[in-house]
């Protein structure tokens, strides 16, 4: 999710479409939160690991 967000952020900045940039920022933040929660060992959505 973080990788997709970064790719969309780059595309949004190059093409200058603010909607893509906004979605990219949301994806990066959500991915970072999920990564931090997973790294601390908390179960996310009933699962400890996402594959």
Steps between C-alpha positions, in 0.01 A plus 500: 500500500786733577666420166178563308455828685852615414454408134168685484655798680774525238251462214264754657778755540632447146158516335378768744170332587414589861252214546770239435737680736237505776423130458874425501554684828209311659645167380847580633364602841270196525781270392735649756243458779433139404875433478562646846212306654620180336857560612392533862330161485141619513243301306344703219159387381528179701833400339852537629659468155390622159642315201 
